[in-house]
Amino acid sequence: MTTFPAPKPIRRVVSKPLRQSAQDKRCTLRIGGCLPGNETVVLAHLRGPWALGTGIKPHDFAAIYCCQSCHDRLDGRRSSPPPLIDVLRALMETQSMMLEAGLITVRGDQ
């Protein structure tokens, strides 16, 4: 099977409100070693072929709320990366929270 690299976005969405929205939230990844509480939770960007390398991050809406322990696993700084199904669940949960807070919108939504 042939794979093709994902196209790089023309511009990157950087949003201070999205980044600050992680404050006081619980970790949405919740994998083994997840820290209780919300003291270390940050907006953790997802990585992939579209966003690899030093200083290259995806859009701020392609991120999840992560405690320090889960963030270390997500970024590969500690043990094995989390299962993709857990990352996708966390992304859907995080984006739903952002939508409910009015931080992201969808045209035509009723």
TIKOLBA-569139 format. One line per 2 residues: number of its first residue (from 1); for each residue x, y, z of N, C-alpha, C, CB. Coordinates in pm, 1 decimal. Each point is the difference from the previous one (the first is absolute). Glycine has a CB too. Layout:
% residues N
NUM> X Y Z X Y Z X Y Z X Y Z ~ ... .
END
This chain:
% residues 110
1> 83.5 -117.4 0.0 -83.5 117.4 0.0 88.7 124.7 0.0 -184.1 -125.5 121.3 ~ 155.6 215.9 -211.6 74.5 124.2 -9.2 -63.0 103.9 90.5 68.3 -53.6 -235.3 .
3> 16.3 124.1 309.1 -51.0 109.3 83.1 56.8 130.9 -52.0 -20.0 -151.7 202.4 ~ -56.9 255.8 -186.2 40.7 131.7 -43.9 3.4 92.5 120.1 -97.8 -38.3 -229.4 .
5> 194.4 128.0 235.1 5.3 92.4 113.9 -121.0 93.4 -2.9 252.9 -11.4 1.3 ~ -300.7 44.3 115.5 -111.2 93.6 10.2 48.4 138.7 -40.2 -107.5 -137.3 184.0 .
7> 21.5 213.6 -251.7 43.0 134.8 -37.1 13.3 88.2 122.7 -111.6 -25.7 -221.8 ~ 208.8 113.6 219.0 17.5 93.6 110.7 -104.9 110.1 -14.6 250.6 -50.3 17.1 .
9> -309.3 92.7 96.3 -100.6 106.1 -9.5 62.2 130.9 -48.8 -130.2 -109.4 184.9 ~ 50.4 187.3 -256.8 46.9 128.8 -49.9 26.7 93.5 117.5 -129.8 -30.9 -214.8 .
11> 42.1 28.2 312.7 20.9 78.2 121.8 -37.2 -87.2 118.2 -46.4 219.6 -119.4 ~ 100.1 -186.3 233.1 -25.2 -77.0 121.5 -86.4 81.7 93.9 218.8 -122.3 -24.9 .
13> -322.4 58.5 80.8 -87.4 66.5 96.1 66.9 -3.3 136.6 -207.5 -64.2 -131.6 ~ 239.0 182.5 183.4 56.6 15.2 133.5 -99.3 85.9 77.5 245.1 -20.9 -80.6 .
15> -297.6 -33.4 190.6 -105.1 68.4 73.6 30.4 2.7 149.2 -164.8 -69.7 -174.2 ~ 186.7 188.7 226.7 25.5 14.4 143.1 -118.5 -51.6 82.4 147.0 198.8 -47.9 .
17> -273.6 -168.4 9.8 -112.8 -54.7 76.4 -3.9 -153.7 0.8 -126.3 206.8 -57.7 ~ 160.2 -270.9 -54.3 2.5 -146.6 -0.8 109.6 -52.0 92.6 -88.1 -1.4 -236.0 .
19> 203.8 62.2 231.3 110.7 -43.6 85.9 -33.2 21.4 147.3 162.2 54.0 -183.4 ~ -224.1 57.9 214.7 -35.8 28.7 139.3 -117.9 -84.3 47.4 85.1 232.0 -31.2 .
21> -161.1 -289.1 -62.0 -117.7 -78.5 39.4 36.3 -124.8 78.6 -115.6 85.4 -200.9 ~ 240.1 -129.1 194.0 43.5 -119.2 73.0 8.7 24.8 150.6 126.5 -71.4 -202.8 .
23> -116.6 198.8 241.0 12.1 33.3 142.0 -124.5 -47.7 74.9 144.5 200.8 -55.5 ~ -122.0 -268.8 165.5 -106.3 -52.9 87.1 -79.9 -114.5 -61.2 -14.3 225.0 97.4 .
25> 61.3 -280.8 -209.2 -67.3 -116.1 -59.6 66.9 -127.7 49.0 -63.8 134.8 -204.7 ~ -6.5 -244.2 193.5 55.9 -132.3 30.0 61.4 -55.9 -127.9 -171.1 -41.3 184.9 .
27> 263.5 -48.6 -169.3 63.6 -66.8 -113.6 -105.3 -79.3 -77.7 220.6 -14.2 125.5 ~ -223.1 31.5 -257.3 -94.2 -77.0 -81.3 62.4 -128.4 -54.5 -113.3 213.6 -60.8 .
29> 244.9 -227.5 69.4 64.4 -122.5 -49.8 -16.7 -115.4 98.5 166.2 140.3 -124.9 ~ -140.9 -116.2 251.3 -25.5 -96.5 107.8 52.2 -141.3 -29.4 -200.2 134.3 56.3 .
31> 329.6 -144.2 -82.0 62.3 -131.7 -19.3 77.1 -35.9 125.6 17.1 34.8 -250.7 ~ 43.1 -152.0 255.0 73.9 -45.0 116.8 101.2 102.8 47.9 -31.4 -232.1 -78.4 .
33> 28.2 260.7 208.0 89.8 98.1 58.0 -56.4 140.8 0.6 185.1 -141.9 -74.0 ~ -309.3 157.9 27.6 -64.3 132.0 -3.9 -2.3 59.9 140.1 -142.1 -69.8 -197.4 .
35> 176.0 197.2 205.0 5.4 68.7 129.1 -138.5 50.1 40.5 237.9 67.5 -46.1 ~ -274.3 -84.8 171.7 -129.7 51.5 45.6 3.9 152.5 6.7 -41.2 -211.8 131.9 .
37> -73.1 272.1 -131.0 -5.8 145.8 9.9 21.6 67.1 -134.0 81.1 -17.2 232.8 ~ -66.6 149.0 -228.0 16.1 75.0 -123.6 119.3 95.7 2.8 -244.9 -18.7 -31.3 .
39> 330.9 4.5 128.7 111.6 93.1 17.8 99.7 -0.1 -115.3 -27.6 -32.4 241.8 ~ 47.6 -81.7 -307.4 102.2 -8.0 -104.7 -58.9 -6.0 -140.3 146.1 -114.8 163.1 .
41> -276.5 132.9 -176.3 -65.9 -15.0 -130.7 32.0 117.9 -91.6 -184.5 -130.7 109.3 ~ 224.8 96.5 -232.8 29.3 98.3 -104.9 -66.1 -45.5 -129.4 220.4 63.3 109.8 .
43> -221.0 24.1 -209.2 -48.7 -36.8 -132.5 115.1 -67.1 -74.1 -169.1 192.5 -4.8 ~ 158.6 -322.0 -17.6 107.3 -78.3 -62.1 -33.4 -25.9 -147.0 54.7 -108.6 222.5 .
45> 30.1 155.2 -311.4 -21.6 -15.0 -143.4 27.3 -143.5 -45.1 61.7 241.0 -32.4 ~ -143.8 -288.2 -59.4 18.2 -133.6 -56.9 105.6 7.5 -108.8 -239.5 -64.0 52.2 .
47> 318.7 -40.0 -61.6 108.1 -4.9 -98.6 -33.0 -101.8 -107.9 167.7 67.0 175.4 ~ -106.6 -49.7 -290.4 -18.7 -92.9 -110.6 82.1 47.3 -118.3 -231.5 -59.8 80.1 .
49> 213.8 -1.8 -194.7 78.4 37.7 -118.1 -17.5 145.9 -38.4 -20.5 -233.1 -78.4 ~ -91.3 292.1 115.7 -28.4 139.2 -32.9 67.4 97.9 95.3 -216.1 -74.6 -94.7 .
51> 268.9 27.0 204.3 58.3 90.8 99.6 112.4 -69.1 75.1 -219.9 118.4 24.0 ~ 329.0 -136.9 -91.2 116.8 -61.3 63.0 117.5 95.6 -8.1 -82.6 -230.7 -58.8 .
53> 164.7 227.7 157.9 119.1 83.0 -0.3 -2.9 102.0 112.0 17.9 -32.4 -245.0 ~ 95.7 90.4 269.4 12.9 97.8 106.9 -77.4 126.7 -35.9 226.0 -94.1 62.3 .
55> -309.5 137.1 30.0 -73.9 124.2 -19.0 -116.2 -8.2 -96.1 207.5 111.7 49.6 ~ -240.9 -231.3 -97.5 -111.6 -16.3 -91.9 -114.5 -66.4 75.0 155.6 -16.9 -200.0 .
57> -267.1 88.1 210.2 -117.1 -54.3 68.5 -121.0 12.6 -90.2 96.4 59.6 224.7 ~ -196.9 -144.9 -203.8 -123.4 13.0 -77.8 -84.9 114.6 54.8 4.6 -247.0 -52.6 .
59> -120.8 266.4 -6.9 -95.0 100.8 46.3 -30.1 -21.0 148.9 -100.8 15.2 -232.4 ~ 64.7 92.9 301.0 -32.7 -11.0 142.0 -127.8 -79.4 25.9 114.4 217.0 33.8 .
61> -198.5 -236.0 -135.2 -118.8 -84.0 20.4 31.0 -148.1 -21.0 -143.1 191.5 -73.8 ~ 264.8 -224.7 30.5 44.9 -139.2 -12.7 86.1 -32.0 121.3 -6.4 8.4 -255.5 .
63> -56.1 3.4 371.9 71.4 -17.5 126.1 -97.7 -51.1 105.5 164.4 184.6 -59.7 ~ -108.9 -238.5 165.6 -82.9 -56.0 107.1 46.9 53.6 134.4 -42.0 -208.6 -135.8 .
65> -45.9 201.6 234.8 36.2 38.0 135.3 76.2 -116.9 61.9 -202.8 154.7 23.0 ~ 327.4 -129.0 18.6 87.5 -106.3 51.0 69.1 40.8 128.9 35.2 -78.1 -233.3 .
67> -34.2 -15.3 329.8 82.4 18.8 118.9 145.7 -23.3 -41.6 -189.2 -74.3 158.8 ~ 283.1 108.3 -72.8 142.1 -13.1 -34.2 38.2 -143.9 -35.0 47.9 192.9 150.8 .
69> -100.7 -289.7 -76.3 34.9 -139.8 -24.3 -49.8 -46.3 -137.1 -8.6 -43.0 247.3 ~ -117.3 70.9 -277.5 -55.6 -40.4 -129.8 67.0 76.5 -114.2 -219.5 -53.2 111.3 .
71> 252.7 179.7 -88.4 67.4 81.6 -101.4 137.8 -57.7 -31.5 -125.0 204.3 78.9 ~ 196.0 -248.9 23.6 131.5 -62.3 -21.8 -13.0 -124.0 -87.2 78.7 87.3 221.7 .
73> -181.7 -167.3 -199.6 -20.7 -118.9 -84.6 -42.4 39.2 -139.8 -62.7 -132.0 201.4 ~ -25.4 230.5 -212.6 -47.9 44.4 -131.1 115.4 48.8 -86.7 -219.8 62.5 102.6 .
75> 312.5 10.8 -43.8 114.0 54.2 -74.4 119.6 -94.8 -5.6 -76.7 225.0 67.2 ~ 64.0 -344.7 -8.9 107.0 -98.3 -8.0 115.2 24.1 94.0 -63.9 -29.0 -230.5 .
77> 43.3 110.2 332.7 107.8 25.0 97.2 6.1 -108.3 107.3 -25.1 245.0 -41.2 ~ -79.7 -326.7 50.9 -5.0 -102.3 104.8 -75.4 -121.2 -52.3 8.1 176.2 181.7 .
79> 50.3 -290.1 -174.1 -55.6 -129.7 -40.8 -62.8 4.8 -138.7 -40.9 -51.1 239.6 ~ -47.0 -42.2 -265.4 -58.5 -11.8 -133.6 -113.3 101.0 -19.7 61.3 -243.7 -3.2 .
81> -84.5 281.4 -121.7 -109.1 94.9 -25.6 -135.1 -63.6 31.0 138.5 112.0 -177.6 ~ -239.1 -29.6 205.4 -131.7 -53.9 32.3 -66.2 -59.6 -124.2 -23.0 168.9 184.7 .
83> -70.3 -261.9 -164.9 -72.7 -56.2 -114.5 -76.6 110.0 -74.7 -21.1 -221.0 121.8 ~ 18.9 210.3 -253.0 -66.3 100.0 -83.4 -147.4 17.0 37.7 159.3 -55.5 -184.9 .
85> -226.8 -51.1 220.6 -141.8 10.6 35.9 -19.2 89.5 122.2 -39.8 -228.8 -95.1 ~ 132.8 225.8 189.0 -8.2 86.7 117.5 24.6 145.8 -38.1 76.5 -190.4 144.9 .
87> 15.1 213.0 -236.7 29.4 135.8 -45.6 -121.0 56.9 -74.8 247.2 -55.5 -16.2 ~ -308.6 -25.7 -69.8 -117.8 46.2 -74.2 -116.7 29.1 94.0 74.9 -133.6 -198.4 .
89> -94.1 49.8 299.7 -106.1 24.2 98.6 25.2 131.4 72.5 -33.9 -248.0 29.2 ~ 159.1 270.6 11.1 35.8 123.2 70.2 -19.6 122.1 -89.1 164.4 -128.7 137.7 .
91> -130.9 116.2 -266.8 -18.0 111.0 -92.8 -148.7 34.3 -13.6 209.0 -68.8 -124.3 ~ -292.5 -32.4 108.2 -144.1 23.5 -12.2 -55.8 62.8 127.8 -17.8 -194.6 -158.9 .
93> 63.3 146.8 272.9 -46.0 54.1 128.5 45.0 145.3 16.8 8.0 -231.4 100.1 ~ 117.6 258.7 -131.3 52.9 135.8 12.0 -72.3 95.6 -94.7 223.0 -94.2 66.2 .
95> -240.1 52.9 -191.1 -67.8 86.8 -96.4 -146.1 22.6 38.2 154.7 -82.7 -178.8 ~ -219.7 -16.9 235.6 -138.1 17.9 46.9 -5.6 103.1 112.0 -53.3 -237.3 -63.4 .
97> 150.4 233.9 153.8 6.7 97.6 108.2 24.9 140.0 -55.6 85.3 -178.1 155.7 ~ 1.1 189.1 -255.6 27.8 129.4 -62.7 -123.5 53.6 -71.5 240.3 -65.9 -27.2 .
99> -313.0 -22.1 -39.0 -122.5 38.3 -69.6 -103.9 50.7 99.2 47.7 -169.3 -179.2 ~ -67.3 95.6 289.0 -96.7 41.0 102.4 36.7 133.7 63.4 -47.0 -240.3 44.6 .
101> 176.6 268.5 -34.1 47.1 125.4 59.0 -2.4 114.8 -101.4 144.1 -132.7 156.4 ~ -178.0 103.5 -282.0 -3.3 102.7 -102.8 137.5 38.0 -53.6 -204.3 83.2 107.3 .
103> 303.5 -167.1 -81.6 136.4 28.9 -44.0 23.3 -39.7 -145.4 76.3 -31.8 234.5 ~ -151.6 -66.5 -282.8 1.1 -34.9 -141.8 -145.3 -2.4 -45.2 217.2 -136.5 18.7 .
105> -238.8 170.5 -143.3 -135.0 1.4 -54.9 -2.4 -76.6 -131.5 -47.4 221.4 111.1 ~ -72.5 -262.0 -149.6 -18.7 -71.7 -126.4 -107.4 74.5 -77.6 67.6 -226.0 100.7 .
107> -36.3 268.7 -219.9 -99.5 69.1 -82.1 -116.6 -93.2 -29.3 179.5 144.0 -102.5 ~ -297.3 -91.0 111.9 -119.7 -77.8 -29.8 -49.9 -82.2 116.5 76.0 -7.3 -231.1 .
109> -5.5 8.8 344.3 -43.5 -74.0 118.2 -127.9 62.3 52.5 237.9 -63.1 57.1 ~ -331.1 -21.8 -14.9 -128.8 51.1 50.5 -18.4 -34.5 144.5 -97.9 -20.8 -225.4 .
END
